[in-house]
């Protein structure tokens, strides 16, 4: 019988819980097993452990990840805690030769992300950041259109992020609206930055201005200018508490056409002089999800993963966007 991949979930907020059902339904019973769950909230961790016990009868629960690593045999740790805790948990896992899938952002700062990358390279464990957009039909089609020269010469990229409220109702926790660890740039903008780097190459320079309501809560707005290494300008604007439908959009503008990625899953496109129309996409089930790729990588099968080095490159840009300086910041690549 094939050996099961033994998985531990660390952090049982909105993201930590969201991964449970896909693990149940996207993998055959003899392929994976959740052997442990961990959260500092004892009530929550006990509740979650009890809920998934019928599918994972040997599950254990912990309120301390180090104790869990010591007392449980784990192949893969999924980390969904606050950004400032990522570094220590990742490094503790790496010391135990545990493979890691970490929520974005990889760390609290680019410096911490750099340290994570260095330690992980020494260990050789499989490592990935949860940049889930890479596996979506819309992003795959976006890449195909670029490769087919649909845009022609790329002239500019616009990013729009508008929220009627932050955080969204489904994404509530104790830190996501704090100035130190939360905000839409750090929590969602990181996906869009990674997507742009994947599709168009490295970002070279950043200049931004951020507005805050007070010195405790996360940003209420941002206006930023960036340049790709190839010289193309990227403009970003974001606002919270606006009387409009929540909007996430990337618009790539070229000499021959325009491509619009919208609201995490939709794609529109049009050529010069023609209307911009919806692009037909395959059902998401046709594209394996991130955990499928991570597990395949652990078993030395072909896979598509975006490792901690990618997380570090994105973190440098996000740090620059969130900096207190309004001067141009050069991104060291």
C-alpha positions as CSV (number, residue, x, y, z in Angstrom):
1,X,0.0,0.0,0.0
2,X,1.2,3.5,-0.9
3,X,2.5,5.5,2.1
4,X,0.2,8.3,3.1
5,X,1.5,11.9,3.3
6,X,1.1,12.9,6.9
7,X,-0.1,16.5,7.1
8,X,-0.2,19.0,10.0
9,X,-2.3,22.2,10.0
10,X,-0.9,25.1,12.0
11,X,-3.3,28.1,12.4
12,X,-7.0,27.4,12.3
13,X,-8.4,30.7,11.3
14,X,-10.2,31.3,8.0
15,X,-7.4,29.9,5.8
16,X,-6.4,27.0,8.0
17,X,-10.0,25.7,8.0
18,X,-10.6,26.3,4.3
19,X,-8.0,23.8,3.4
20,X,-9.6,20.9,5.3
21,X,-12.5,20.2,2.9
22,X,-10.3,20.1,-0.2
23,X,-8.0,17.7,1.6
24,X,-11.0,15.5,2.2
25,X,-12.4,15.6,-1.3
26,X,-9.5,16.0,-3.7
27,X,-7.4,13.1,-2.5
28,X,-8.1,9.4,-2.2
29,X,-8.4,8.2,1.4
30,X,-5.2,6.2,1.3
31,X,-3.1,9.2,0.0
32,X,-3.2,11.8,2.8
33,X,-3.8,11.9,6.5
34,X,-4.2,14.9,8.8
35,X,-2.2,13.7,11.8
36,X,-2.2,16.9,13.8
37,X,-3.7,20.3,14.1
38,X,-2.3,23.3,16.1
39,X,-3.7,26.6,17.2
40,X,-3.0,28.8,20.2
41,X,-6.8,28.8,20.9
42,X,-7.5,25.6,22.8
43,X,-11.2,25.7,22.1
44,X,-10.8,26.1,18.4
45,X,-8.2,23.4,18.0
46,X,-10.2,20.9,20.0
47,X,-13.3,21.6,17.9
48,X,-11.5,21.2,14.6
49,X,-9.7,18.0,15.7
50,X,-13.1,16.5,16.7
51,X,-14.7,17.6,13.4
52,X,-12.1,15.8,11.2
53,X,-11.6,12.8,13.5
54,X,-13.9,10.6,11.6
55,X,-11.7,10.8,8.5
56,X,-8.4,11.0,10.5
57,X,-8.9,8.8,13.6
58,X,-5.4,9.1,14.8
59,X,-5.4,12.9,14.8
60,X,-3.8,14.8,17.7
61,X,-4.2,18.5,18.6
62,X,-1.7,20.9,20.1
63,X,-1.5,24.6,21.2
64,X,2.3,24.7,20.7
65,X,3.8,23.9,17.3
66,X,7.2,22.9,18.8
67,X,5.6,20.3,21.0
68,X,3.7,19.0,18.0
69,X,6.9,18.7,16.0
70,X,8.5,16.7,18.8
71,X,5.6,14.3,19.5
72,X,4.2,13.7,16.0
73,X,5.6,12.2,12.8
74,X,4.8,14.8,10.0
75,X,5.7,14.9,6.3
76,X,4.2,18.2,5.4
77,X,3.2,21.3,7.5
78,X,0.7,23.8,6.3
79,X,1.3,27.1,8.0
80,X,-1.7,29.6,8.2
81,X,-0.8,31.8,11.1
82,X,0.0,35.5,11.3
83,X,2.9,36.8,9.1
84,X,5.1,37.6,12.1
85,X,5.0,34.0,13.3
86,X,5.9,32.4,10.0
87,X,9.7,32.6,10.3
88,X,10.0,30.7,13.6
89,X,7.4,28.0,12.6
90,X,9.0,27.5,9.2
91,X,12.5,27.2,10.6
92,X,11.3,24.8,13.4
93,X,9.7,22.6,10.7
94,X,12.8,22.7,8.5
95,X,15.0,21.6,11.4
96,X,12.8,18.5,11.6
97,X,13.1,17.9,7.9
98,X,9.4,18.6,7.5
99,X,8.2,19.9,4.1
100,X,6.3,23.2,4.2
101,X,3.4,24.9,2.5
102,X,3.3,28.4,3.9
103,X,0.5,31.0,3.5
104,X,1.5,34.3,1.9
105,X,3.2,36.5,2.7
106,X,6.2,34.3,3.4
107,X,7.3,36.4,6.3
108,X,6.7,39.6,8.2
109,X,9.6,41.4,6.3
110,X,11.9,40.8,3.4
111,X,14.8,40.3,5.8
112,X,12.9,37.5,7.5
113,X,12.0,36.0,4.2
114,X,15.7,36.0,3.1
115,X,16.6,34.1,6.3
116,X,13.9,31.6,5.6
117,X,15.2,31.0,2.1
118,X,18.8,30.6,3.2
119,X,17.9,28.0,5.9
120,X,15.6,26.1,3.7
121,X,18.1,25.8,0.9
122,X,20.5,24.1,3.3
123,X,17.9,21.6,4.4
124,X,16.6,20.6,1.0
125,X,13.0,20.2,2.1
126,X,10.2,20.9,-0.4
127,X,8.9,24.4,0.2
128,X,6.1,26.4,-1.3
129,X,4.1,29.6,-0.7
130,X,0.3,29.4,-1.2
131,X,0.2,31.5,-4.4
132,X,-3.0,29.8,-5.6
133,X,-3.7,32.0,-8.6
134,X,-1.0,30.2,-10.5
135,X,-3.3,27.2,-10.8
136,X,-6.4,29.0,-11.9
137,X,-7.7,28.7,-15.5
138,X,-7.8,32.5,-15.8
139,X,-4.1,33.0,-15.1
140,X,-3.1,30.0,-17.2
141,X,-5.1,31.5,-20.1
142,X,-3.6,34.9,-19.4
143,X,-0.1,33.4,-19.8
144,X,-1.2,31.6,-23.0
145,X,-2.4,34.9,-24.6
146,X,0.8,36.6,-23.7
147,X,2.8,33.8,-25.2
148,X,0.7,34.1,-28.4
149,X,1.6,37.8,-28.6
150,X,-2.0,38.9,-28.1
151,X,-0.9,42.1,-26.5
152,X,1.8,43.1,-28.9
153,X,4.3,45.4,-27.2
154,X,3.3,45.8,-23.5
155,X,2.8,49.4,-22.8
156,X,1.4,49.4,-19.2
157,X,-0.2,47.5,-16.4
158,X,-2.9,48.8,-14.0
159,X,-3.9,47.2,-10.7
160,X,-7.2,48.2,-9.0
161,X,-8.2,47.1,-5.5
162,X,-11.4,48.5,-4.1
163,X,-13.2,47.2,-0.9
164,X,-16.5,48.2,0.6
165,X,-15.0,47.1,3.9
166,X,-11.7,45.7,5.1
167,X,-11.3,43.0,6.1
168,X,-14.0,41.1,4.1
169,X,-16.7,39.4,6.2
170,X,-15.2,36.0,5.5
171,X,-11.7,37.0,6.5
172,X,-11.9,38.1,10.1
173,X,-9.2,37.6,12.7
174,X,-7.3,39.5,15.4
175,X,-4.5,40.8,13.2
176,X,-5.7,41.2,9.6
177,X,-6.7,44.8,10.2
178,X,-3.7,45.9,12.1
179,X,-1.1,48.3,10.7
180,X,1.7,45.9,11.6
181,X,0.5,42.7,10.1
182,X,-2.6,43.2,8.1
183,X,-4.1,45.3,5.3
184,X,-5.2,44.5,1.7
185,X,-1.7,45.1,0.3
186,X,0.0,42.5,2.5
187,X,-2.9,40.0,2.4
188,X,-4.2,40.2,-1.1
189,X,-2.0,42.6,-3.1
190,X,0.8,40.0,-2.6
191,X,-1.1,37.7,-4.9
192,X,-1.3,40.3,-7.7
193,X,2.3,41.3,-7.4
194,X,3.4,37.6,-7.7
195,X,1.1,37.2,-10.7
196,X,2.6,40.2,-12.5
197,X,6.2,38.9,-11.8
198,X,5.2,35.5,-13.1
199,X,3.6,36.9,-16.3
200,X,5.9,39.9,-17.1
201,X,9.1,39.6,-15.1
202,X,10.8,41.3,-12.1
203,X,9.7,44.6,-10.7
204,X,12.7,47.0,-10.6
205,X,11.5,50.2,-8.8
206,X,8.6,51.2,-6.5
207,X,7.2,54.5,-5.3
208,X,4.1,54.6,-3.2
209,X,2.0,56.8,-0.9
210,X,-0.3,55.1,1.7
211,X,-3.1,56.6,3.7
212,X,-4.2,55.4,7.2
213,X,-7.1,56.2,9.4
214,X,-5.0,56.0,12.5
215,X,-1.7,54.6,13.8
216,X,-3.1,51.2,14.7
217,X,-5.3,49.9,11.8
218,X,-4.2,48.9,8.3
219,X,-4.2,51.2,5.3
220,X,-7.3,52.8,3.8
221,X,-5.7,53.6,0.5
222,X,-2.6,53.4,-1.7
223,X,-1.4,55.1,-4.9
224,X,1.8,53.5,-6.3
225,X,4.0,53.6,-9.3
226,X,6.3,50.7,-10.3
227,X,8.5,49.8,-13.2
228,X,9.2,46.3,-14.5
229,X,12.8,45.5,-15.2
230,X,12.0,45.7,-18.9
231,X,10.9,49.3,-18.3
232,X,7.1,48.9,-18.4
233,X,5.1,51.1,-15.9
234,X,2.8,49.5,-13.4
235,X,0.2,51.7,-11.6
236,X,-1.6,50.5,-8.5
237,X,-4.5,52.2,-6.7
238,X,-6.5,50.8,-3.8
239,X,-9.2,52.1,-1.5
240,X,-11.3,50.7,1.4
241,X,-14.7,51.8,2.6
242,X,-15.9,52.8,-0.8
243,X,-19.6,52.6,-1.9
244,X,-18.9,50.2,-4.7
245,X,-18.7,46.5,-5.4
246,X,-15.5,44.9,-4.2
247,X,-13.1,44.9,-7.2
248,X,-9.8,43.2,-7.8
249,X,-8.5,43.9,-11.3
250,X,-5.3,43.7,-13.4
251,X,-5.3,45.3,-16.8
252,X,-2.5,44.7,-19.2
253,X,-2.4,47.1,-22.1
254,X,-0.5,46.5,-25.3
255,X,-0.1,47.8,-28.8
256,X,-2.4,45.1,-30.2
257,X,-4.7,44.2,-27.4
258,X,-5.9,44.4,-23.8
259,X,-6.2,41.6,-21.2
260,X,-8.2,42.1,-18.0
261,X,-8.0,39.7,-15.0
262,X,-10.9,40.4,-12.7
263,X,-12.2,39.4,-9.3
264,X,-9.8,36.4,-8.8
265,X,-11.3,34.2,-11.5
266,X,-12.5,36.0,-14.6
267,X,-10.7,37.0,-17.8
268,X,-11.6,39.5,-20.5
269,X,-9.7,40.4,-23.6
270,X,-10.0,42.5,-26.8
271,X,-7.9,43.6,-29.7
272,X,-7.5,47.2,-31.0
273,X,-10.8,48.6,-32.1
274,X,-12.8,45.7,-30.8
275,X,-14.9,45.4,-27.6
276,X,-13.3,43.7,-24.5
277,X,-15.3,40.5,-24.0
278,X,-15.3,37.5,-21.6
279,X,-12.8,34.8,-22.4
280,X,-14.2,31.2,-22.1
281,X,-12.3,29.3,-19.5
282,X,-12.3,25.6,-18.5
283,X,-13.8,24.6,-15.2
284,X,-11.4,25.0,-12.3
285,X,-11.5,21.3,-11.6
286,X,-9.5,20.7,-14.7
287,X,-6.4,22.3,-13.1
288,X,-4.9,20.5,-10.1
289,X,-4.8,22.6,-6.9
290,X,-1.7,23.6,-5.1
291,X,-1.6,20.8,-2.5
292,X,-1.7,18.3,-5.3
293,X,1.5,19.8,-6.7
294,X,3.2,20.0,-3.3
295,X,2.4,16.3,-2.5
296,X,3.6,15.3,-6.0
297,X,6.9,17.2,-5.4
298,X,7.4,15.3,-2.1
299,X,7.0,12.0,-4.0
300,X,9.4,13.2,-6.7
301,X,6.7,13.5,-9.3
302,X,6.4,16.3,-11.9
303,X,4.9,19.4,-10.2
304,X,4.5,23.1,-10.4
305,X,5.4,24.8,-7.1
306,X,6.4,28.4,-6.2
307,X,9.0,28.1,-3.5
308,X,10.2,30.4,-0.8
309,X,12.6,32.2,-3.3
310,X,9.5,33.4,-5.1
311,X,7.9,34.4,-1.8
312,X,11.1,36.4,-1.0
313,X,11.0,38.2,-4.4
314,X,7.4,39.2,-3.9
315,X,8.1,40.3,-0.2
316,X,10.7,42.8,-1.3
317,X,8.1,44.5,-3.5
318,X,5.4,44.4,-0.9
319,X,7.8,45.9,1.7
320,X,8.6,48.7,-0.7
321,X,4.9,49.4,-1.2
322,X,4.3,49.5,2.5
323,X,7.3,51.6,3.4
324,X,7.0,55.0,5.1
325,X,9.1,56.6,2.4
326,X,7.6,58.3,-0.7
327,X,11.0,58.1,-2.5
328,X,11.7,55.7,-5.3
329,X,12.9,52.3,-3.9
330,X,15.1,50.1,-6.0
331,X,14.3,46.4,-5.7
332,X,17.5,44.4,-5.4
333,X,17.2,41.2,-7.5
